[in-house]
C-alpha cells in the first residue's frame, strides 16, 4: 500500500492483469476479471479491507512488477525494517520447502511499519479501520468488500476499542494479526502483534 501511494497519482486507473485475475482468493472474497479497471483508491480498499491478493498483483503489474517490488524494498529500507525480506507482492510463500521464496518480518518491524501508516498515511489508516467498503470498476460493476479483521466487527467482546488492523496467513506463519487499539486515556494508541497463532483474535 505504501508503494502504491508512492508510485500512482490519486485517481489513477489500475487494470486487472491476467496474472492478477489468477491470484488465489479465499471463499467469499472478490474475484477480479482480466481487463477490469479500478481507481487506485478502490484497489487499495480491496487490498487493505479484504486482503485481496489479486489487488496486490494488479497494482504491481500496473507499475511493472519488478519495479514495484523494488519500491516495496526501498520503502522497507527507508523505514529501517532490518529483518524484512520481500519475495513477492502478496506475502504468500513461493515454494513448499526450504528458506528461499519466504517473506519475512519481525514483530518489531511490523510495528514500525504499522506506526508509519497510522501516523503519516491517513487514507491508508482509514481503510484499515473500516469493516466494509464498496468499490466500483470502470465497467460499472460494484463489489462490497468486508474486513478480514474480526476485531473491528466484534469489538464489544474486547476490553479496548480497535481503531485498525491487518491480518495475514500462510502455512508457515499460521495466523497473523497486527492491530491498534485506542489508549485508555484517548491520548494515543497501543499496537499489538500476534504471530504463529491458531486463534489470533482470541489471543489478541
ChimeraX attribute file (.defattr): number of C-alpha atoms within 10 A of each C-alpha:
attribute: neighborCount
match mode: 1-to-1
recipient: residues
	/A:1	18
	/A:2	16
	/A:3	18
	/A:4	20
	/A:5	15
	/A:6	12
	/A:7	17
	/A:8	16
	/A:9	11
	/A:10	10
	/A:11	11
	/A:12	13
	/A:13	20
	/A:14	25
	/A:15	23
	/A:16	23
	/A:17	22
	/A:18	16
	/A:19	12
	/A:20	24
	/A:21	20
	/A:22	15
	/A:23	17
	/A:24	14
	/A:25	16
	/A:26	11
	/A:27	7
	/A:28	9
	/A:29	19
	/A:30	19
	/A:31	19
	/A:32	22
	/A:33	15
	/A:34	15
	/A:35	14
	/A:36	18
	/A:37	23
	/A:38	24
	/A:39	18
	/A:40	23
	/A:41	22
	/A:42	20
	/A:43	27
	/A:44	25
	/A:45	28
	/A:46	28
	/A:47	22
	/A:48	26
	/A:49	26
	/A:50	27
	/A:51	25
	/A:52	26
	/A:53	24
	/A:54	27
	/A:55	32
	/A:56	23
	/A:57	24
	/A:58	29
	/A:59	28
	/A:60	26
	/A:61	21
	/A:62	17
	/A:63	16
	/A:64	12
	/A:65	16
	/A:66	13
	/A:67	13
	/A:68	22
	/A:69	19
	/A:70	14
	/A:71	19
	/A:72	21
	/A:73	18
	/A:74	13
	/A:75	16
	/A:76	21
	/A:77	13
	/A:78	10
	/A:79	13
	/A:80	13
	/A:81	19
	/A:82	13
	/A:83	15
	/A:84	16
	/A:85	16
	/A:86	18
	/A:87	17
	/A:88	20
	/A:89	19
	/A:90	21
	/A:91	18
	/A:92	19
	/A:93	19
	/A:94	14
	/A:95	10
	/A:96	11
	/A:97	10
	/A:98	7
	/A:99	10
	/A:100	11
	/A:101	17
	/A:102	19
	/A:103	18
	/A:104	14
	/A:105	15
	/A:106	15
	/A:107	14
	/A:108	13
	/A:109	18
	/A:110	19
	/A:111	19
	/A:112	17
	/A:113	17
	/A:114	20
	/A:115	17
	/A:116	14
	/A:117	18
	/A:118	20
	/A:119	9
	/A:120	11
	/A:121	14
	/A:122	11
	/A:123	14
	/A:124	20
	/A:125	20
	/A:126	16
	/A:127	21
	/A:128	26
	/A:129	20
	/A:130	19
	/A:131	18
	/A:132	19
	/A:133	16
	/A:134	12
	/A:135	19
	/A:136	16
	/A:137	18
	/A:138	13
	/A:139	10
	/A:140	11
	/A:141	11
	/A:142	11
	/A:143	16
	/A:144	13
	/A:145	21
	/A:146	22
	/A:147	25
	/A:148	20
	/A:149	26
	/A:150	15
	/A:151	24
	/A:152	21
	/A:153	15
	/A:154	12
	/A:155	13
	/A:156	10
	/A:157	10
	/A:158	13
	/A:159	9
	/A:160	15
	/A:161	18
	/A:162	22
	/A:163	20
	/A:164	24
	/A:165	28
	/A:166	20
	/A:167	21
	/A:168	17
	/A:169	15
	/A:170	12
	/A:171	10
	/A:172	12
	/A:173	15
	/A:174	14
	/A:175	18
	/A:176	19
	/A:177	23
	/A:178	21
	/A:179	24
	/A:180	24
	/A:181	19
	/A:182	16
	/A:183	14
	/A:184	12
	/A:185	7
	/A:186	8
	/A:187	7
	/A:188	10
	/A:189	18
	/A:190	14
	/A:191	18
	/A:192	15
	/A:193	19
	/A:194	17
	/A:195	19
	/A:196	15
	/A:197	15
	/A:198	11
	/A:199	14
	/A:200	20
	/A:201	17
	/A:202	11
	/A:203	11
	/A:204	13
